[in-house]
Amino acid sequence: MDILKSPLLTDLYQLTMLQGYIEEGLHEEAVFEFYVRQMPENRSFLIAAGLESCLRFLEGMRFSEEELQYLRQTRRFSSALLDYLRDLRFSGDVHALQEGTVFFPNEPLVRVTAPLPIAQLVETRLINILHFETLIATKAARCTLAARGRAALVDFGLRRAHGAEAGLLAARAAYLAGFNGTATVAAEALYGIPIFGTMAHSYIEAHNSEEEAFLNFAGANPDNVTLLIDTYDTVNGAKTAARVADMLAVRGKRVRAVRLDSGDLCELSRAVRSILDEKGYPDIQIFASGNLDEYAIEDLLSRGAPIDGFGVGTRLDTSADVPYLECAYKLIEYAGEPRLKKSSGKATYPGRKQICRLASAERMVQDTICLEGEPPTGTPLIEKVMDKGKRLKNPEDLKTLARNTREQIRSLPASLCDLAGTGPYPVLISKALLHLKEQTERRLG
Protein backbone atom coordinates (compact mmCIF):
# COMPACT_ATOMS: atom_id res chain seq x y z
CA MET A 1 0.00 0.00 0.00
CA ASP A 2 1.44 3.39 -1.03
CA ILE A 3 0.12 5.36 1.91
CA LEU A 4 1.03 8.76 0.43
CA LYS A 5 -1.41 8.09 -2.44
CA SER A 6 -4.03 6.36 -0.33
CA PRO A 7 -7.45 7.84 0.59
CA LEU A 8 -6.80 6.28 4.02
CA LEU A 9 -4.45 9.19 4.67
CA THR A 10 -7.32 11.09 6.21
CA ASP A 11 -9.06 11.82 9.51
CA LEU A 12 -11.45 9.25 10.97
CA TYR A 13 -14.27 11.77 11.05
CA GLN A 14 -14.24 12.00 7.26
CA LEU A 15 -15.22 8.33 7.09
CA THR A 16 -17.74 8.52 9.94
CA MET A 17 -19.42 11.50 8.23
CA LEU A 18 -19.45 9.59 4.94
CA GLN A 19 -21.20 6.72 6.68
CA GLY A 20 -23.85 9.18 7.83
CA TYR A 21 -24.19 10.76 4.39
CA ILE A 22 -24.60 7.33 2.75
CA GLU A 23 -27.24 6.19 5.23
CA GLU A 24 -29.16 9.46 4.91
CA GLY A 25 -28.88 9.59 1.14
CA LEU A 26 -27.08 12.96 1.11
CA HIS A 27 -25.53 12.88 -2.34
CA GLU A 28 -26.43 16.32 -3.68
CA GLU A 29 -23.78 18.63 -5.10
CA ALA A 30 -21.62 20.31 -2.46
CA VAL A 31 -19.17 23.19 -2.83
CA PHE A 32 -16.18 23.61 -0.51
CA GLU A 33 -13.52 26.34 -0.54
CA PHE A 34 -10.01 26.28 0.92
CA TYR A 35 -8.68 29.59 2.26
CA VAL A 36 -6.44 31.10 4.95
CA ARG A 37 -8.35 32.76 7.77
CA GLN A 38 -5.81 35.32 8.92
CA MET A 39 -2.32 36.58 8.15
CA PRO A 40 0.48 35.63 10.58
CA GLU A 41 2.04 38.63 12.30
CA ASN A 42 5.26 38.64 10.27
CA ARG A 43 3.77 37.96 6.84
CA SER A 44 2.33 40.57 4.50
CA PHE A 45 1.35 38.27 1.61
CA LEU A 46 1.03 34.57 0.80
CA ILE A 47 1.99 32.52 -2.29
CA ALA A 48 -0.51 29.92 -3.53
CA ALA A 49 1.13 26.52 -3.99
CA GLY A 50 0.19 22.85 -4.02
CA LEU A 51 -2.47 22.78 -6.75
CA GLU A 52 -0.57 20.32 -8.97
CA SER A 53 -0.06 17.94 -6.04
CA CYS A 54 -3.78 18.15 -5.24
CA LEU A 55 -4.88 17.47 -8.82
CA ARG A 56 -2.54 14.48 -9.03
CA PHE A 57 -4.06 13.10 -5.82
CA LEU A 58 -7.63 13.62 -7.03
CA GLU A 59 -6.92 11.97 -10.38
CA GLY A 60 -5.62 8.81 -8.74
CA MET A 61 -7.93 8.65 -5.72
CA ARG A 62 -9.38 5.16 -5.24
CA PHE A 63 -9.55 2.50 -2.53
CA SER A 64 -7.65 -0.72 -3.16
CA GLU A 65 -8.96 -4.10 -2.06
CA GLU A 66 -6.25 -4.15 0.63
CA GLU A 67 -7.51 -0.83 2.01
CA LEU A 68 -11.14 -1.92 1.90
CA GLN A 69 -10.22 -5.14 3.71
CA TYR A 70 -8.53 -3.08 6.43
CA LEU A 71 -11.65 -0.93 6.85
CA ARG A 72 -13.84 -4.04 6.93
CA GLN A 73 -11.82 -5.71 9.67
CA THR A 74 -12.04 -2.65 11.92
CA ARG A 75 -15.83 -3.35 12.20
CA ARG A 76 -16.44 0.41 12.31
CA PHE A 77 -18.10 0.76 8.91
CA SER A 78 -21.20 -0.55 7.22
CA SER A 79 -21.21 -2.72 4.12
CA ALA A 80 -23.09 0.09 2.35
CA LEU A 81 -20.18 2.47 2.96
CA LEU A 82 -17.59 -0.09 1.90
CA ASP A 83 -19.52 -0.77 -1.32
CA TYR A 84 -19.65 2.97 -1.98
CA LEU A 85 -15.90 3.35 -1.39
CA ARG A 86 -15.09 0.45 -3.74
CA ASP A 87 -16.39 2.39 -6.74
CA LEU A 88 -15.45 5.86 -5.53
CA ARG A 89 -13.56 8.11 -7.95
CA PHE A 90 -13.21 11.88 -7.87
CA SER A 91 -15.82 13.05 -10.37
CA GLY A 92 -16.04 16.71 -9.40
CA ASP A 93 -14.90 20.12 -10.61
CA VAL A 94 -12.00 22.16 -9.28
CA HIS A 95 -11.55 25.93 -9.58
CA ALA A 96 -8.32 27.46 -8.30
CA LEU A 97 -5.75 30.22 -8.27
CA GLN A 98 -2.77 29.51 -10.50
CA GLU A 99 0.18 28.31 -8.45
CA GLY A 100 2.52 31.15 -7.59
CA THR A 101 -0.30 33.71 -7.29
CA VAL A 102 -0.03 36.22 -4.46
CA PHE A 103 -3.11 36.06 -2.24
CA PHE A 104 -4.46 37.21 1.12
CA PRO A 105 -6.73 35.98 3.95
CA ASN A 106 -10.30 34.91 3.08
CA GLU A 107 -9.41 34.60 -0.62
CA PRO A 108 -10.12 31.04 -1.85
CA LEU A 109 -7.14 29.12 -3.25
CA VAL A 110 -9.17 26.10 -4.32
CA ARG A 111 -12.88 25.38 -4.79
CA VAL A 112 -14.13 21.80 -5.01
CA THR A 113 -17.59 21.00 -6.43
CA ALA A 114 -18.68 17.36 -6.19
CA PRO A 115 -21.28 15.06 -4.60
CA LEU A 116 -21.20 15.74 -0.86
CA PRO A 117 -19.49 12.48 0.25
CA ILE A 118 -16.69 12.89 -2.30
CA ALA A 119 -16.12 16.60 -1.66
CA GLN A 120 -16.03 15.85 2.08
CA LEU A 121 -13.63 12.92 1.88
CA VAL A 122 -10.85 14.86 0.13
CA GLU A 123 -10.76 17.62 2.77
CA THR A 124 -7.93 16.37 4.98
CA ARG A 125 -5.48 15.55 2.21
CA LEU A 126 -6.15 18.76 0.27
CA ILE A 127 -5.58 20.87 3.38
CA ASN A 128 -2.45 18.86 4.16
CA ILE A 129 -0.98 19.58 0.71
CA LEU A 130 -2.13 23.16 0.15
CA HIS A 131 -1.21 24.30 3.64
CA PHE A 132 2.34 22.98 3.51
CA GLU A 133 3.31 24.01 0.00
CA THR A 134 1.79 27.48 0.48
CA LEU A 135 3.62 27.87 3.79
CA ILE A 136 7.01 27.01 2.26
CA ALA A 137 6.49 28.92 -0.99
CA THR A 138 5.69 32.04 1.03
CA LYS A 139 8.83 31.61 3.16
CA ALA A 140 10.91 31.06 0.02
CA ALA A 141 9.44 34.14 -1.67
CA ARG A 142 10.56 36.21 1.31
CA CYS A 143 14.09 34.82 0.86
CA THR A 144 14.06 35.88 -2.78
CA LEU A 145 12.97 39.35 -1.75
CA ALA A 146 15.84 39.47 0.75
CA ALA A 147 18.35 38.34 -1.90
CA ARG A 148 17.03 40.97 -4.36
CA GLY A 149 18.69 39.24 -7.31
CA ARG A 150 22.16 39.69 -5.82
CA ALA A 151 22.69 36.07 -4.77
CA ALA A 152 21.57 32.59 -5.83
CA LEU A 153 19.39 30.54 -3.47
CA VAL A 154 19.44 26.76 -3.01
CA ASP A 155 17.16 24.64 -0.83
CA PHE A 156 19.26 22.63 1.67
CA GLY A 157 16.47 21.47 3.97
CA LEU A 158 15.66 17.81 3.25
CA ARG A 159 17.58 16.33 6.16
CA ARG A 160 15.60 18.31 8.74
CA ALA A 161 12.27 18.48 6.95
CA HIS A 162 9.33 16.88 8.72
CA GLY A 163 9.43 13.71 6.64
CA ALA A 164 10.42 12.66 3.14
CA GLU A 165 7.33 14.04 1.38
CA ALA A 166 7.76 17.36 3.17
CA GLY A 167 11.35 17.60 1.93
CA LEU A 168 10.31 16.95 -1.67
CA LEU A 169 7.36 19.33 -1.60
CA ALA A 170 9.53 22.00 0.05
CA ALA A 171 12.04 21.73 -2.79
CA ARG A 172 9.20 22.19 -5.29
CA ALA A 173 7.62 25.09 -3.40
CA ALA A 174 10.97 26.87 -3.01
CA TYR A 175 11.76 26.55 -6.73
CA LEU A 176 8.27 27.79 -7.57
CA ALA A 177 8.92 30.87 -5.43
CA GLY A 178 12.25 31.82 -6.98
CA PHE A 179 14.99 29.51 -5.66
CA ASN A 180 17.61 28.46 -8.21
CA GLY A 181 17.58 24.82 -7.17
CA THR A 182 17.82 22.25 -4.40
CA ALA A 183 20.22 19.74 -2.89
CA THR A 184 17.47 17.06 -2.96
CA VAL A 185 18.35 14.64 -5.76
CA ALA A 186 14.85 13.13 -6.03
CA ALA A 187 13.44 16.61 -6.74
CA GLU A 188 15.36 16.71 -10.02
CA ALA A 189 14.08 13.26 -10.96
CA LEU A 190 10.47 14.06 -10.00
CA TYR A 191 10.11 17.76 -10.84
CA GLY A 192 13.11 18.64 -13.03
CA ILE A 193 14.50 21.05 -10.43
CA PRO A 194 18.25 21.78 -10.85
CA ILE A 195 20.32 20.17 -8.09
CA PHE A 196 23.42 21.57 -6.42
CA GLY A 197 25.78 20.15 -3.84
CA THR A 198 29.25 20.44 -2.37
CA MET A 199 30.78 18.24 0.34
CA ALA A 200 30.44 17.65 4.08
CA HIS A 201 33.03 18.24 6.78
CA SER A 202 33.31 14.46 7.13
CA TYR A 203 34.88 14.30 3.66
CA ILE A 204 37.62 16.70 4.77
CA GLU A 205 38.11 14.87 8.07
CA ALA A 206 38.45 11.52 6.29
CA HIS A 207 41.63 12.78 4.59
CA ASN A 208 45.00 13.58 6.08
CA SER A 209 44.85 17.22 4.99
CA GLU A 210 42.53 19.77 3.45
CA GLU A 211 44.69 19.96 0.36
CA GLU A 212 44.50 16.20 -0.17
CA ALA A 213 40.71 16.27 0.33
CA PHE A 214 40.24 19.17 -2.11
CA LEU A 215 42.39 17.58 -4.81
CA ASN A 216 40.72 14.17 -4.49
CA PHE A 217 37.26 15.71 -4.57
CA ALA A 218 38.17 17.68 -7.70
CA GLY A 219 39.48 14.51 -9.31
CA ALA A 220 36.22 12.69 -8.59
CA ASN A 221 33.98 15.66 -9.49
CA PRO A 222 35.88 17.73 -12.06
CA ASP A 223 32.80 19.66 -13.21
CA ASN A 224 31.49 20.43 -9.73
CA VAL A 225 34.42 21.71 -7.69
CA THR A 226 32.97 23.61 -4.76
CA LEU A 227 35.21 23.37 -1.70
CA LEU A 228 34.11 23.54 1.92
CA ILE A 229 36.80 25.61 3.61
CA ASP A 230 35.76 26.04 7.26
CA THR A 231 36.45 22.58 8.72
CA TYR A 232 39.53 23.74 10.62
CA ASP A 233 40.29 27.40 9.90
CA THR A 234 38.41 29.37 7.26
CA VAL A 235 41.19 31.77 6.32
CA ASN A 236 43.73 28.96 5.94
CA GLY A 237 41.08 26.97 4.08
CA ALA A 238 40.75 29.83 1.57
CA LYS A 239 44.49 29.89 1.04
CA THR A 240 44.48 26.11 0.51
CA ALA A 241 41.62 26.43 -1.97
CA ALA A 242 43.61 29.03 -3.95
CA ARG A 243 46.65 26.75 -3.95
CA VAL A 244 44.52 23.83 -5.18
CA ALA A 245 43.05 26.12 -7.86
CA ASP A 246 46.61 26.70 -9.11
CA MET A 247 47.21 22.95 -9.33
CA LEU A 248 43.92 22.32 -11.11
CA ALA A 249 44.50 25.15 -13.59
CA VAL A 250 47.54 23.28 -14.88
CA ARG A 251 45.17 20.34 -15.66
CA GLY A 252 42.62 22.60 -17.35
CA LYS A 253 40.20 22.41 -14.39
CA ARG A 254 38.86 25.14 -12.17
CA VAL A 255 37.39 25.70 -8.72
CA ARG A 256 33.85 27.05 -9.12
CA ALA A 257 33.22 28.16 -5.54
CA VAL A 258 34.14 27.87 -1.89
CA ARG A 259 31.58 27.33 0.83
CA LEU A 260 31.34 28.85 4.31
CA ASP A 261 29.15 27.06 6.86
CA SER A 262 29.98 28.64 10.21
CA GLY A 263 31.27 31.68 12.04
CA ASP A 264 30.75 35.35 11.25
CA LEU A 265 29.78 34.93 7.61
CA CYS A 266 30.07 38.63 6.85
CA GLU A 267 33.62 39.09 8.10
CA LEU A 268 34.80 35.69 6.89
CA SER A 269 33.39 36.22 3.41
CA ARG A 270 35.28 39.51 3.19
CA ALA A 271 38.52 37.87 4.26
CA VAL A 272 38.03 34.97 1.84
CA ARG A 273 37.15 37.32 -1.03
CA SER A 274 40.31 39.29 -0.38
CA ILE A 275 42.46 36.14 -0.41
CA LEU A 276 40.93 34.75 -3.59
CA ASP A 277 41.19 38.08 -5.40
CA GLU A 278 44.80 38.53 -4.29
CA LYS A 279 45.66 35.04 -5.58
CA GLY A 280 44.12 35.85 -8.96
CA TYR A 281 40.74 34.13 -8.59
CA PRO A 282 38.04 36.80 -8.62
CA ASP A 283 35.81 34.33 -10.50
CA ILE A 284 35.69 31.80 -7.63
CA GLN A 285 32.36 32.43 -5.96
CA ILE A 286 31.54 32.36 -2.26
CA PHE A 287 28.61 30.25 -1.14
CA ALA A 288 27.27 30.39 2.43
CA SER A 289 25.09 28.08 4.51
CA GLY A 290 24.28 27.40 8.16
CA ASN A 291 20.96 28.30 9.85
CA LEU A 292 20.06 30.94 7.28
CA ASP A 293 16.71 32.52 6.49
CA GLU A 294 15.43 35.70 4.88
CA TYR A 295 16.43 37.81 7.88
CA ALA A 296 20.04 36.55 7.85
CA ILE A 297 20.28 36.95 4.06
CA GLU A 298 19.00 40.52 4.19
CA ASP A 299 21.37 41.36 7.05
CA LEU A 300 24.43 39.91 5.33
CA LEU A 301 23.80 41.58 2.00
CA SER A 302 22.92 44.93 3.59
CA ARG A 303 26.30 44.82 5.35
CA GLY A 304 28.06 44.27 2.05
CA ALA A 305 29.02 40.62 2.52
CA PRO A 306 30.53 39.45 -0.82
CA ILE A 307 28.43 36.26 -0.89
CA ASP A 308 27.24 34.95 -4.26
CA GLY A 309 24.83 32.26 -3.08
CA PHE A 310 23.06 30.90 -0.02
CA GLY A 311 22.00 27.41 0.99
CA VAL A 312 18.82 27.78 3.04
CA GLY A 313 17.79 24.67 4.93
CA THR A 314 16.10 24.02 8.25
CA ARG A 315 14.44 27.40 8.66
CA LEU A 316 13.00 27.19 5.15
CA ASP A 317 11.73 23.61 5.10
CA THR A 318 10.12 24.00 8.53
CA SER A 319 9.08 27.65 8.00
CA ALA A 320 10.61 28.15 11.42
CA ASP A 321 9.19 31.58 12.29
CA VAL A 322 5.67 30.74 11.01
CA PRO A 323 5.25 26.95 11.25
CA TYR A 324 1.55 26.92 10.34
CA LEU A 325 -1.26 28.95 8.78
CA GLU A 326 -4.80 29.32 10.11
CA CYS A 327 -6.53 27.73 7.13
CA ALA A 328 -9.77 25.87 6.46
CA TYR A 329 -11.81 23.94 3.88
CA LYS A 330 -15.43 24.91 4.37
CA LEU A 331 -18.83 24.08 2.90
CA ILE A 332 -20.22 27.18 1.19
CA GLU A 333 -23.07 25.61 -0.83
CA TYR A 334 -25.11 22.39 -0.70
CA ALA A 335 -27.95 21.24 -2.97
CA GLY A 336 -27.99 24.66 -4.61
CA GLU A 337 -28.38 26.57 -1.32
CA PRO A 338 -25.67 28.86 0.11
CA ARG A 339 -24.23 27.67 3.45
CA LEU A 340 -22.12 29.37 6.08
CA LYS A 341 -20.58 29.04 9.52
CA LYS A 342 -21.10 31.66 12.24
CA SER A 343 -18.69 30.39 14.91
CA SER A 344 -16.85 33.17 16.74
CA GLY A 345 -13.58 33.95 14.98
CA LYS A 346 -14.29 31.31 12.33
CA ALA A 347 -17.28 32.70 10.43
CA THR A 348 -17.43 32.07 6.69
CA TYR A 349 -18.94 33.76 3.65
CA PRO A 350 -21.44 31.67 1.64
CA GLY A 351 -21.52 31.15 -2.10
CA ARG A 352 -19.04 30.49 -4.90
CA LYS A 353 -16.46 33.25 -4.99
CA GLN A 354 -14.13 35.00 -7.39
CA ILE A 355 -11.17 37.26 -6.64
CA CYS A 356 -10.80 40.37 -8.79
CA ARG A 357 -7.51 42.27 -8.69
CA LEU A 358 -6.91 45.87 -9.67
CA ALA A 359 -3.43 46.94 -10.75
CA SER A 360 -1.78 50.20 -11.75
CA ALA A 361 1.59 50.57 -13.47
CA GLU A 362 2.00 46.77 -13.12
CA ARG A 363 1.63 47.00 -9.34
CA MET A 364 -1.18 45.39 -7.32
CA VAL A 365 -3.55 47.98 -5.90
CA GLN A 366 -6.61 46.23 -4.46
CA ASP A 367 -8.49 42.92 -4.39
CA THR A 368 -12.24 42.36 -4.19
CA ILE A 369 -13.75 39.06 -3.07
CA CYS A 370 -17.03 38.79 -4.93
CA LEU A 371 -19.57 36.20 -6.00
CA GLU A 372 -18.88 34.14 -9.08
CA GLY A 373 -20.69 35.75 -11.98
CA GLU A 374 -20.60 39.31 -10.63
CA PRO A 375 -19.36 41.95 -13.10
CA PRO A 376 -15.57 41.94 -12.52
CA THR A 377 -13.92 44.89 -10.78
CA GLY A 378 -10.46 43.98 -12.03
CA THR A 379 -8.77 40.83 -13.35
CA PRO A 380 -10.46 37.58 -12.23
CA LEU A 381 -7.91 35.23 -10.66
CA ILE A 382 -9.81 31.98 -10.08
CA GLU A 383 -10.17 29.64 -13.07
CA LYS A 384 -11.59 26.18 -13.67
CA VAL A 385 -8.84 23.55 -13.82
CA MET A 386 -10.75 20.25 -13.55
CA ASP A 387 -14.13 19.22 -14.97
CA LYS A 388 -15.88 16.02 -13.84
CA GLY A 389 -12.59 14.64 -12.54
CA LYS A 390 -10.63 15.42 -15.71
CA ARG A 391 -7.97 18.12 -16.06
CA LEU A 392 -8.80 20.84 -18.56
CA LYS A 393 -5.15 21.18 -19.61
CA ASN A 394 -1.83 19.45 -19.13
CA PRO A 395 0.16 20.16 -15.96
CA GLU A 396 1.90 23.53 -16.13
CA ASP A 397 5.67 23.35 -16.51
CA LEU A 398 7.30 24.18 -13.17
CA LYS A 399 9.77 26.58 -14.81
CA THR A 400 6.85 28.47 -16.36
CA LEU A 401 5.09 28.63 -12.99
CA ALA A 402 8.29 29.92 -11.40
CA ARG A 403 8.52 32.71 -13.99
CA ASN A 404 4.90 33.63 -13.29
CA THR A 405 5.64 33.70 -9.57
CA ARG A 406 8.55 36.08 -10.11
CA GLU A 407 6.18 38.37 -12.03
CA GLN A 408 3.72 38.19 -9.14
CA ILE A 409 6.40 39.13 -6.64
CA ARG A 410 7.54 42.02 -8.83
CA SER A 411 3.93 43.28 -8.84
CA LEU A 412 3.79 43.57 -5.05
CA PRO A 413 3.32 47.08 -3.66
CA ALA A 414 6.52 48.38 -2.10
CA SER A 415 4.85 48.29 1.32
CA LEU A 416 4.59 44.48 1.10
CA CYS A 417 8.18 43.88 -0.05
CA ASP A 418 9.68 44.82 3.29
CA LEU A 419 10.26 41.77 5.50
CA ALA A 420 8.59 43.62 8.35
CA GLY A 421 5.40 43.76 6.27
CA THR A 422 4.17 47.31 6.61
CA GLY A 423 0.85 46.55 4.75
CA PRO A 424 -1.97 45.74 5.01
CA TYR A 425 -3.08 45.29 1.43
CA PRO A 426 -6.74 46.28 0.80
CA VAL A 427 -9.09 43.32 0.27
CA LEU A 428 -12.72 44.36 -0.14
CA ILE A 429 -15.88 42.25 0.15
CA SER A 430 -18.43 42.98 -2.57
CA LYS A 431 -21.88 44.27 -1.66
CA ALA A 432 -23.49 41.26 -3.34
CA LEU A 433 -21.45 38.86 -1.18
CA LEU A 434 -22.30 40.78 1.99
CA HIS A 435 -25.97 40.73 0.98
CA LEU A 436 -25.89 36.97 0.37
CA LYS A 437 -24.33 36.48 3.80
CA GLU A 438 -27.15 38.45 5.43
CA GLN A 439 -29.80 36.53 3.47
CA THR A 440 -28.24 33.17 4.38
CA GLU A 441 -28.03 34.07 8.05
CA ARG A 442 -31.72 34.99 8.06
CA ARG A 443 -32.67 31.80 6.22
CA LEU A 444 -30.72 29.61 8.61
CA GLY A 445 -32.10 31.45 11.62
N, C-alpha and C positions, 0 to 999 in steps of 0.2 A: 504493500500500500504506500503510495507516494503522498504522505500526509500534507505536504505543502500545496498539492492540487486537490485535496479531498474536501468535499462539502462537510465532512465531520470536523473540520477545523472551524468550529463555531461555538457559540454559547448554548448550553442546554435549553435555555428558555426559548431559543428560536424553534427547536423541535417540539417543545411542549405547546407553544402557541400554534404551530402547524397542526398538531393533533387536534387542538380545539377548532381551528379553521375548517379542517376536513370534516369533523363530526357535525359542525354547524352548517356546512355547505357555503362557507364564505369564500367564493372564488372570483368575485367581481374585480374589475381593474382597480389597482391601487397605485398611487404615485408617492414616491419618497424622494426627499432631497437631502444631500449631504452638504454641510456647511460648517464653518467655524463660528462659534458663538461670540467670542470676544478676543481682542488682540492682547497678547502678552505685553507686559510693561515695556520691555526693551525690544519690541518689534514695531515697525511702522508700516510694513506691508507683508504680504505672503505670496509665495509662488506655487501655483497649482501644479501638482505632480502626482503620478500614479495611475493615470487613466489607462495607459497601455497595459499595465499589469492587471488592472481590473477587467478590461475587455478580454484579455487572454484567459483569465479565470472564468468569466461568464461563458465564454465559448466552449470551454471544456468541462463545465460543471455537470457531473453525473455521479450517482452512487454505484459503486461496484458491488458484485455479489458478496465479496468479503466484508464490505462495510455494512451492507444490509444484514448479513448474518450476525455481525457484532451487535447491531441495534436490536435484532430479534432476541438475542440471548440475554440482553439486559432486562427483558420483560417489562420495560417502561412504556413501550409503544404498541399501538394497536396494529392489527393486520391491515386495516384500511390505510393507515399512514404509510406502512412499509410498502404496500402496493403502489401508493401514490409516488413515493420516493423512487421506486424502481424505474418508472418511466419519466421522471422529472428531467427536464432540460430547460435552460433559460430561454424563454420565448418572448422576452419583452423588448422594450425600446430603451435606449439610453441617450440622454442629452447631456452635454458637458462643456466646460471651458476647455480650450486647447491647452495641452500641457505647456508650462512655462509662462502662462498668463498671470500677471499681477492681479491679486484680488484682496478683498477686505472682509471683515466679519459680516455675517448674515447673507453674504452672496453665495448662491449655490455653486459648488464645483461640479456636482454630478446629480442628475435626476434620473431615477429608474421608474419606468412604467411597465407593470406586469400584473398578472393575476396575484391577488394578495398573498397567498402562501409562498410563491416564488420570490416576490419583491421583498418579503419579510426575511426569508431564509438567507439571502445574500448579505444582509446588513453587517454582520460581524466582520466578515472577511473584507468587504469593501472599506469599512472604516479602518480596519487594520492596515490595509495597503495605502489608502489615500492619506491617512493621518501621517504615517511614517515618511513616505516620499515627499509630501508637502513640507513637513518639518525640516528634513535635511536639505531639500532644495532651497528653502528660505535661508537657512544658515549658510549654505554655500554661496548664495547670491550676495549675502552681506560680505563674505570674504572677497568676492570679486569686486565689490564696491571699494573695499579697503585697499585692494591691490591697485585699483585704478589703471589697469593696463600696464603697470610698470614691472610686474613680476608674474611668472607662470605659477599656476596652482595645481597641485597633484594630491589626490585623495590617498591618505596613508592609513585609513582607519580600520581595515578589516579585522585585525587581530584583537581589537578591543570593542568591536561592534557587538550588539546584543544578539548574537547568533549569526549563522552563515547567510541566511536570506537577508537579514538586515545589512550585512556588509556588502552584498551584491547590489541591493536596492539603493544603498547609500552612494555607491560608486556611480550608479546610473543617475540618481538625482543630482549629484554634484556636477557631473558632466553636463547635464541638462541646464544647470544654472551658471555655467561659465568656466568650470574647471577644465584644464588642458588634458587631464587624464587621471589614471589611478594606478596604484601598485597591485591591484587585485587581478590576477591573471585570468580568472574565469569571466571577468567583466568584459575582456576583449573578445573571448570566445562567444559569449552570449549576446553582447550588445555592440561589439565593434568599437569599444572605447580604447583609445591608445593607452598602453601600459608603460610605466617607467619604474626603474628600480636601481639601487646602488649595491651596497653591501652592509653587513652588520659588523658590530665591533668584534663579534666572535671570529669573523674571518681574519681580522688583523691579529687577534690574540693567538690564533692557531699557527701563526708563522713566527719565525724567530726575530723578525724586524718589520717595521712598517714598509721599508723599501722593498723587501722581499715580497710582502703581501701585495703591495701595489703592482709590482711587475708581474707577479703570477696572475693576478686578477685581470690585468690588461692582456696578458697572453691568452687567457681563457675567454675574454669578452672584448675583443679588439674594437668593436664598433659601439661599445657602451662603457667607456672608461670614465666613471664618476667615482672619485676616491673619498672615502670617509676619513677625515683628518684629525678628529678630536679624541681618539682612543686614549692617547697618553698626554700629549701637549699640542694644542692646536697650532701654535705658531711654528713649532718644529715640524708638525705634520704638513704645514703649507710649504715649508722649505723642501721637505722630502718629496712632496708632490711635484714641485718645480723641477727637482733633480730627475725624477722619474720621467717627467715630460721631455727633458733633454734626451734621455736614453731612448724613449719611444720615437721621438722625432727622427732619429737616425734610421729607424725601421719603417718610417713612413706612417706612423701612428700618432694619434694625439689624445691628450686628456681633455675630455669635454667639460668636466666640472669637478669641483670639490664640494663636499657636504659638511656642514656644521650641525651638530645635534645637541649641543649643551653649552652652558656658560652664557656670558653676556654677548648675545648674538650681534648686537650693534657694534660694540668695540672690536670683537674678534673678526667680524666681517671686514671692518676697515683695515685691521692689521694684515689679514690674509690678502685683501685686494692690493695692498701696498707691496707685499712680497711678490705676488704673482706678476704685477705690472713691472716691478724692478727687474725680475728675472726674464722679462720679455714675453709674458703670457697674458696680455690684456683680454684675450679671447676665452680664457678659461673662466667659466661662470661659477658663481657661488650659490649653492643651494642650501637652504636651512630647514630644519625640522626640530621637533621636540616641544610638545604641549602648546602648539600654536592655535590661534583662532583669529577672527577678524580684528579683535582689539589689539592683539600682539602684532599682527601684520601692519595695521594702520600706524601703531606706535613706532615700529622699526623703520618704516618707509618715511614717516614724517621727520624722523631724526637723521635721515640721510644714509641709512645703512645700505651699502652697495650689494644688496642681495637680489639675485636674478630670478629666484624661484623658491617656493615654499611647499613643503610637504605637510598637509594638515590632516591629522588623524583622529585621535580620541575625541577631542572637543567638537569635531565635525560630525562624526558618525553616531555620536550619542546626543548631539545638539545640547551640549553640557549646560549652557545657561538657561535654555528653555527646553526641557526634556519632553514636554507634551503640549498639545493644543486642546482647548475646550471645544470639542467638535461633536457633531451629532448627525444622525440619519433619521429623519422624521417623516411621518405620514402627513401629507398635505392635501390629499384628495382620496376618496374611496367611493366607488360606485357612482362617479360623476358628481359627488358632493364635496365641497371644500371641507377640510378638517384642520384643526389646530390644537395646540397645547397651551394652557394658561398658567402652568406651574411658575411660581415665583422665581425669577432669574433665568427661567428656561422656556419662556413663552415663544411660540412660533407664529409665523405668518402663513395663512392658508393659500392654496392655489399654486398653479404652475407659473414659475417666475422666469424673467429674463433680466439680464444686466445690460444697461445701456451706458456707454462711456463717452463723455465729451472730451475733446482734446483741442489744444491751441498751440500752434507752432511746434507740433509733434511732441507736446508735453501733455500728460494726463491732467485734466482739470476737475472732473466731477463724475461720479457714478450715480445712476438711479436704478434702484431695484423696483421693477414693475411687473405687471402680470403679462404672461405670454399673450401676444396678440395686440397689446397696446401700441399705439403709434410710437415709434422709437424716438427717444430724446438723445440721440447719439448713436454710436456704433453698437449693434447687438453683439454680445460676446458668447452666448450659449448657442451651440449648434447640435443638431442630431447626428450621432455617430454610430448608432446601432438600431436596426429596425427588425422587429420580430426575431431577435437573437442573432441576426446577421450584421456584420460590419457593413457600413456604407462605402468605405474605401479601405485600401490597404494601410497597414500600420505606417505611421509617419516615420521617416528616417530620423534617427536620434540627432544626427548632425544638423539637420534642418530645424528640428525643435530647439536645439541649443542656439542656433542663430536667431530664431524668433524670440527666445528668452532674452538674449542680449539686447534686442530691439526694445523689448518690454522694459528692461532695466534702464535703458537710455531714455525712455519716455517718462520716467518717474519725475515728479516735481522735485526741485532741489531740496525742499524741506524734508523729503522722505529718504534722501540719499545719505544723510548724516547717520552714523551708527547710533547716535542718541535718540534718533526718531523724533524730530520736533513737530511732526504732523499736528493734528490728525488730517486725514484726507476726507473730503466731504462725500458721504454716501447718503443719498436721499431715498425716501420711500415714496412711491407714487401715490397720488390721491386715490386712484382706483384700487390699489392694494390695501390701503388703509380702510377704504370703504368696505371692501370684501371682508376684512378682519372684523369690522364692527358687525356686519350682517351675520357672519358665521358665529360670532359670540352670542348674538341674540338668538339665533336659531338653535344653538346648543344649550341655551339657558345658562 
